[in-house]
Amino acid sequence: MIDLHLHSSASDGTFSPSEVVRLAAAAGLSAVSLTDHDTAEGIPEARSQAAASGIEFLPGIEMTCVWRGTEIHLLGYFLEPDLPGFQEALGGFAKKRAERNEAILDNLAEDGIFLEKRELCPPDRGLEHVTLGDFARALTERGVTREKKEAMQSYLRTGGRYVSARDSATPEEVLAFFRAFHIWPSLAHPAAYHLKEETLGELLQELLAGGLRGIEIWHPSQTSYESARLLTISRLLHLLPTGGSDFHGTSKPEIRIGRGFGSLNVQDSVLAEMKRDYATLP
């Protein structure tokens, strides 16, 4: 059993990269991928711990972008942070994300909602690591909204009053970055975007044109029915299935590493298929 969607304190998780790997090994997983948001900072530490723990490690990343006003996430696998130009190119995305988050803070303040950086992330993390989910949590903790879902719908809709679509990367930009550094791309948790089937099809066609190779079939946010439906779509479009728990540590205590809500079970054969396909990347 494997887990190809994990977060550490290098982005918005609560455990260090090495702690995440140790937890995975203790859970009996055979392979893991660290996929922190828009950063590869945790990969060297996680890779070293994986070697010490006797668990296979796949370096990854989860990139944020906006498509037709909807924030979507693209997972990238088999990346190498030491490639010339990689960190500089990735830094451009981080800068854009930090600027977006500054703009959200300013827009909220204009309407009398004054969030502080410490409410969004720990002192050792910059605004480039802050997600819309962090804003939703802060707004809910402040009592501005009753729950995170309400915050996302009322305050954090991309293209709305507080979150400008112009401040976010596009899927084309992210996929071009992946192609430039020979990174294998998969669409993260498709059901989470709540797109109609026709619209999801349009998204996938555009992503395929940019080089998409996989789609996350198994994820805690997706029901067994949704996973089955997505598996059918993946076969029709010749996309390989990926999956993972989206583990964040104590910030999402209901999510167990490798198991999600308890029933997640991503088989080793998924990674084997990804490796074969990765070898054919242009």
LINZI-V759449 format. One record per residue. N is the residue number from 1. RES is the residue in one small letter. PHI is phi in whole degrees, 0 to 359 (none if undefined). OMEGA is omega in radians with two decimals (999 if undefined). Layout:
BEGIN
n->N res->RES phi->PHI omega->OMEGA
n->N res->RES phi->PHI omega->OMEGA
END
This chain:
BEGIN
n->1 res->m phi->none omega->-3.08
n->2 res->i phi->229 omega->3.09
n->3 res->d phi->217 omega->-3.03
n->4 res->l phi->252 omega->3.13
n->5 res->h phi->208 omega->-3.07
n->6 res->l phi->227 omega->3.12
n->7 res->h phi->237 omega->-3.14
n->8 res->s phi->235 omega->3.12
n->9 res->s phi->291 omega->3.03
n->10 res->a phi->292 omega->2.99
n->11 res->s phi->233 omega->-3.05
n->12 res->d phi->246 omega->3.02
n->13 res->g phi->273 omega->-3.10
n->14 res->t phi->253 omega->3.10
n->15 res->f phi->253 omega->3.10
n->16 res->s phi->295 omega->3.11
n->17 res->p phi->306 omega->-3.14
n->18 res->s phi->292 omega->3.10
n->19 res->e phi->295 omega->3.11
n->20 res->v phi->299 omega->-3.14
n->21 res->v phi->295 omega->3.12
n->22 res->r phi->297 omega->3.09
n->23 res->l phi->297 omega->3.13
n->24 res->a phi->296 omega->3.12
n->25 res->a phi->296 omega->3.13
n->26 res->a phi->295 omega->3.12
n->27 res->a phi->278 omega->3.09
n->28 res->g phi->84 omega->3.14
n->29 res->l phi->285 omega->-3.13
n->30 res->s phi->265 omega->-3.14
n->31 res->a phi->205 omega->3.12
n->32 res->v phi->218 omega->2.98
n->33 res->s phi->230 omega->3.02
n->34 res->l phi->272 omega->-3.05
n->35 res->t phi->233 omega->-3.12
n->36 res->d phi->295 omega->-3.09
n->37 res->h phi->289 omega->2.97
n->38 res->d phi->57 omega->3.11
n->39 res->t phi->211 omega->3.06
n->40 res->a phi->245 omega->-3.05
n->41 res->e phi->300 omega->-3.07
n->42 res->g phi->275 omega->-3.00
n->43 res->i phi->294 omega->-3.14
n->44 res->p phi->303 omega->-3.14
n->45 res->e phi->295 omega->-3.13
n->46 res->a phi->294 omega->3.14
n->47 res->r phi->297 omega->3.13
n->48 res->s phi->296 omega->3.14
n->49 res->q phi->293 omega->3.12
n->50 res->a phi->298 omega->3.11
n->51 res->a phi->298 omega->-3.14
n->52 res->a phi->289 omega->-3.08
n->53 res->s phi->269 omega->3.14
n->54 res->g phi->71 omega->-3.14
n->55 res->i phi->237 omega->-3.12
n->56 res->e phi->289 omega->-3.10
n->57 res->f phi->238 omega->3.09
n->58 res->l phi->243 omega->-3.14
n->59 res->p phi->292 omega->-3.09
n->60 res->g phi->215 omega->-3.14
n->61 res->i phi->199 omega->3.04
n->62 res->e phi->238 omega->-3.06
n->63 res->m phi->257 omega->-3.13
n->64 res->t phi->262 omega->3.05
n->65 res->c phi->208 omega->-3.08
n->66 res->v phi->235 omega->3.12
n->67 res->w phi->233 omega->3.13
n->68 res->r phi->51 omega->3.10
n->69 res->g phi->84 omega->3.12
n->70 res->t phi->252 omega->3.06
n->71 res->e phi->286 omega->3.08
n->72 res->i phi->235 omega->-3.12
n->73 res->h phi->239 omega->3.09
n->74 res->l phi->245 omega->3.08
n->75 res->l phi->272 omega->3.08
n->76 res->g phi->238 omega->-3.07
n->77 res->y phi->237 omega->3.13
n->78 res->f phi->66 omega->3.14
n->79 res->l phi->280 omega->3.09
n->80 res->e phi->233 omega->-3.05
n->81 res->p phi->297 omega->-3.07
n->82 res->d phi->270 omega->3.11
n->83 res->l phi->297 omega->3.14
n->84 res->p phi->304 omega->3.09
n->85 res->g phi->88 omega->-3.06
n->86 res->f phi->296 omega->-3.07
n->87 res->q phi->296 omega->3.11
n->88 res->e phi->296 omega->3.13
n->89 res->a phi->295 omega->3.12
n->90 res->l phi->295 omega->3.12
n->91 res->g phi->299 omega->3.09
n->92 res->g phi->296 omega->3.09
n->93 res->f phi->292 omega->3.14
n->94 res->a phi->297 omega->3.13
n->95 res->k phi->298 omega->-3.14
n->96 res->k phi->296 omega->-3.14
n->97 res->r phi->291 omega->3.10
n->98 res->a phi->298 omega->3.12
n->99 res->e phi->295 omega->3.09
n->100 res->r phi->299 omega->-3.11
n->101 res->n phi->293 omega->3.04
n->102 res->e phi->298 omega->-3.14
n->103 res->a phi->295 omega->3.09
n->104 res->i phi->297 omega->3.11
n->105 res->l phi->301 omega->3.14
n->106 res->d phi->295 omega->-3.11
n->107 res->n phi->293 omega->3.09
n->108 res->l phi->295 omega->-3.12
n->109 res->a phi->297 omega->3.12
n->110 res->e phi->299 omega->3.12
n->111 res->d phi->258 omega->3.05
n->112 res->g phi->82 omega->3.10
n->113 res->i phi->252 omega->-3.02
n->114 res->f phi->257 omega->3.06
n->115 res->l phi->273 omega->3.08
n->116 res->e phi->254 omega->-3.10
n->117 res->k phi->304 omega->-3.10
n->118 res->r phi->296 omega->3.09
n->119 res->e phi->282 omega->-3.07
n->120 res->l phi->260 omega->-3.08
n->121 res->c phi->201 omega->3.11
n->122 res->p phi->297 omega->-3.10
n->123 res->p phi->302 omega->-3.09
n->124 res->d phi->272 omega->3.10
n->125 res->r phi->246 omega->3.12
n->126 res->g phi->270 omega->-3.14
n->127 res->l phi->295 omega->3.12
n->128 res->e phi->293 omega->3.13
n->129 res->h phi->264 omega->-3.06
n->130 res->v phi->281 omega->3.13
n->131 res->t phi->259 omega->3.04
n->132 res->l phi->297 omega->3.08
n->133 res->g phi->296 omega->3.08
n->134 res->d phi->294 omega->3.08
n->135 res->f phi->297 omega->-3.13
n->136 res->a phi->298 omega->3.11
n->137 res->r phi->297 omega->-3.12
n->138 res->a phi->296 omega->3.13
n->139 res->l phi->295 omega->3.13
n->140 res->t phi->288 omega->3.11
n->141 res->e phi->297 omega->3.10
n->142 res->r phi->285 omega->-3.09
n->143 res->g phi->87 omega->3.09
n->144 res->v phi->293 omega->3.06
n->145 res->t phi->231 omega->-3.11
n->146 res->r phi->277 omega->-3.13
n->147 res->e phi->208 omega->-3.08
n->148 res->k phi->298 omega->-3.14
n->149 res->k phi->299 omega->3.10
n->150 res->e phi->296 omega->3.12
n->151 res->a phi->298 omega->3.14
n->152 res->m phi->296 omega->-3.08
n->153 res->q phi->283 omega->-3.02
n->154 res->s phi->269 omega->-3.03
n->155 res->y phi->240 omega->-2.92
n->156 res->l phi->243 omega->3.08
n->157 res->r phi->288 omega->-3.13
n->158 res->t phi->296 omega->-3.07
n->159 res->g phi->95 omega->3.14
n->160 res->g phi->269 omega->-3.05
n->161 res->r phi->298 omega->-2.97
n->162 res->y phi->252 omega->-3.07
n->163 res->v phi->236 omega->-3.13
n->164 res->s phi->277 omega->3.09
n->165 res->a phi->294 omega->-3.12
n->166 res->r phi->292 omega->-3.08
n->167 res->d phi->272 omega->-3.06
n->168 res->s phi->243 omega->3.07
n->169 res->a phi->290 omega->3.09
n->170 res->t phi->259 omega->3.07
n->171 res->p phi->302 omega->3.14
n->172 res->e phi->299 omega->3.14
n->173 res->e phi->293 omega->-3.14
n->174 res->v phi->294 omega->-3.13
n->175 res->l phi->294 omega->3.07
n->176 res->a phi->295 omega->3.06
n->177 res->f phi->298 omega->3.12
n->178 res->f phi->299 omega->-3.13
n->179 res->r phi->298 omega->-3.08
n->180 res->a phi->297 omega->-3.08
n->181 res->f phi->244 omega->3.00
n->182 res->h phi->56 omega->-3.12
n->183 res->i phi->253 omega->-3.06
n->184 res->w phi->272 omega->-3.01
n->185 res->p phi->261 omega->3.06
n->186 res->s phi->222 omega->3.09
n->187 res->l phi->280 omega->-3.13
n->188 res->a phi->281 omega->3.03
n->189 res->h phi->24 omega->-3.05
n->190 res->p phi->301 omega->-3.09
n->191 res->a phi->294 omega->-3.10
n->192 res->a phi->293 omega->-3.10
n->193 res->y phi->272 omega->3.07
n->194 res->h phi->54 omega->3.12
n->195 res->l phi->269 omega->3.01
n->196 res->k phi->296 omega->-3.04
n->197 res->e phi->303 omega->3.13
n->198 res->e phi->296 omega->-3.13
n->199 res->t phi->291 omega->3.07
n->200 res->l phi->300 omega->3.10
n->201 res->g phi->299 omega->3.12
n->202 res->e phi->294 omega->3.08
n->203 res->l phi->300 omega->-3.09
n->204 res->l phi->297 omega->3.12
n->205 res->q phi->297 omega->3.12
n->206 res->e phi->293 omega->3.13
n->207 res->l phi->292 omega->3.09
n->208 res->l phi->299 omega->3.12
n->209 res->a phi->296 omega->3.11
n->210 res->g phi->268 omega->3.06
n->211 res->g phi->110 omega->3.13
n->212 res->l phi->303 omega->-3.13
n->213 res->r phi->240 omega->-3.08
n->214 res->g phi->218 omega->3.11
n->215 res->i phi->213 omega->-3.08
n->216 res->e phi->283 omega->-3.09
n->217 res->i phi->273 omega->-3.04
n->218 res->w phi->252 omega->-3.09
n->219 res->h phi->204 omega->-3.09
n->220 res->p phi->303 omega->-3.11
n->221 res->s phi->283 omega->-3.05
n->222 res->q phi->250 omega->3.11
n->223 res->t phi->288 omega->3.11
n->224 res->s phi->298 omega->3.09
n->225 res->y phi->295 omega->-3.13
n->226 res->e phi->295 omega->3.11
n->227 res->s phi->295 omega->3.11
n->228 res->a phi->296 omega->3.11
n->229 res->r phi->296 omega->3.14
n->230 res->l phi->292 omega->3.10
n->231 res->l phi->295 omega->3.08
n->232 res->t phi->298 omega->3.13
n->233 res->i phi->298 omega->-3.12
n->234 res->s phi->299 omega->3.14
n->235 res->r phi->290 omega->3.12
n->236 res->l phi->297 omega->-3.08
n->237 res->l phi->262 omega->3.13
n->238 res->h phi->59 omega->3.05
n->239 res->l phi->257 omega->3.14
n->240 res->l phi->277 omega->3.13
n->241 res->p phi->282 omega->2.99
n->242 res->t phi->232 omega->-3.13
n->243 res->g phi->188 omega->3.10
n->244 res->g phi->183 omega->-3.01
n->245 res->s phi->277 omega->-3.03
n->246 res->d phi->61 omega->-3.11
n->247 res->f phi->296 omega->3.10
n->248 res->h phi->238 omega->-3.10
n->249 res->g phi->89 omega->-3.03
n->250 res->t phi->288 omega->3.09
n->251 res->s phi->287 omega->3.04
n->252 res->k phi->227 omega->-2.98
n->253 res->p phi->296 omega->-3.13
n->254 res->e phi->284 omega->-3.12
n->255 res->i phi->266 omega->3.11
n->256 res->r phi->262 omega->3.13
n->257 res->i phi->299 omega->3.13
n->258 res->g phi->81 omega->-3.02
n->259 res->r phi->240 omega->-3.11
n->260 res->g phi->61 omega->3.08
n->261 res->f phi->277 omega->3.08
n->262 res->g phi->130 omega->-3.06
n->263 res->s phi->250 omega->-3.13
n->264 res->l phi->296 omega->-3.11
n->265 res->n phi->205 omega->-3.13
n->266 res->v phi->265 omega->-3.01
n->267 res->q phi->278 omega->3.12
n->268 res->d phi->302 omega->-3.11
n->269 res->s phi->298 omega->3.11
n->270 res->v phi->298 omega->3.13
n->271 res->l phi->292 omega->3.12
n->272 res->a phi->299 omega->3.10
n->273 res->e phi->294 omega->3.12
n->274 res->m phi->299 omega->-3.14
n->275 res->k phi->298 omega->3.14
n->276 res->r phi->297 omega->-3.11
n->277 res->d phi->289 omega->-3.13
n->278 res->y phi->300 omega->3.14
n->279 res->a phi->295 omega->-3.14
n->280 res->t phi->261 omega->3.14
n->281 res->l phi->300 omega->3.13
n->282 res->p phi->293 omega->999
END
